[in-house]
């Protein structure tokens, strides 16, 4: 099996480092912490046709709505290649089991959130099904960090884990944006990213014929047109009311890319020189800093915030997601008579499901939009932090298996 790039575990360690520092800060000096992350760098009052509400630029919003779009671009690139590139992991029949596991996990998490919240939630500001979008996502970097220790660097189950985490996170953010748009959904603005992506593909990104002149080949290797298209796409997505973290995804299919896949986050792709891989390589080190800042601005866990929302979060992740993946994903595979991917056993699938019972990056991004008020958000954030114990459980089980 191929080797995964060393940058992926660095992303996870940077995220954990930032969150650990933020947690110490918020518990020792909460006022100073919130003043720092919510410090108004710039206040804007754009015309109503751009945004119906005033916009304040803070360290928190700058990271969540702006810089995290770079990380979602990277994981979106991997998902796109899995779908369309030769030897991609989601081509043909290979897509059925990952799709079933992904959708099943999200459906199970959302349904259990609604059920448990309706039974135990006591917050006055909570309504029926409030916040069901929170547990839909997981965490690509942390899932990989744990999965690599459990399975080893070359195990095919590790690559299935990565694929499921990427697909889950992107779908979760899309669902959040469509069901909880910022100040209302304004779909006309989505024409901007569509036109930007089409123009980038039409003039630079489409495959060239074998007899294309050298001038066109040089133009196809340029990066700046995609940077402009990405900026326009991000502006259009945010103006439409969707999460800014999704802003660069529309241009991913428009960027010229290699004609085959070496695997998710494959180290071998660092040697490729097509525009899509060059952009991904250029982001590798900056994203270490981005994820540290995300952990610092969004990962501060108030250890005294335990509330019914904490239990709801854990129930959705630890009960709802595994049940959904088992019933919907494996049930669909059994009904269609599909075999497990080569080199993967049922025990491996169960371990993957256990690891994906944690949630942090994308669920944390969902908190401010999906949940009202500070108390519910902090209680859910505590639940997301506790959910990381699912990863420790997977490590413990793997250790016992090896010892036995």
Secondary structure, DSSP 8 states (H G I E B T S, - for coil): ---B-THHHHHHHHHHHHHHHHHHHHHH-HHHHHHHHT-EEEEE---TTT-SS-EEEEHHHIIIIIIHHHHHHHHHHHHHHHHHSBT-TTSGGGHHHHHHHHHHHHHHHHHHHHHHHHHH---TT--TTTTTTGGG---HHHHHHHHHHHH-TT-HHHHHHHHHHHHHHHHHHHHHHHHS-TTS--GGGHHHHHHHHHHHIIIIIS---TT--HHHHHHHT-SHHHHHHHHHHHHHHHHTTS-GGGTTHHHHTTS---SB---TTBGGGGG--SHHHHHHHHHHHHHHHHHHHHHHHH----TT--SHHHHHHHHIIIIIHHHHIIIIIIHHHHHTT----TT--HHHHHHHHHHTT---HHHHHHHHHHS-SHHHHHHHHHHHHHHTHHHHHHHHHHHHHHH-
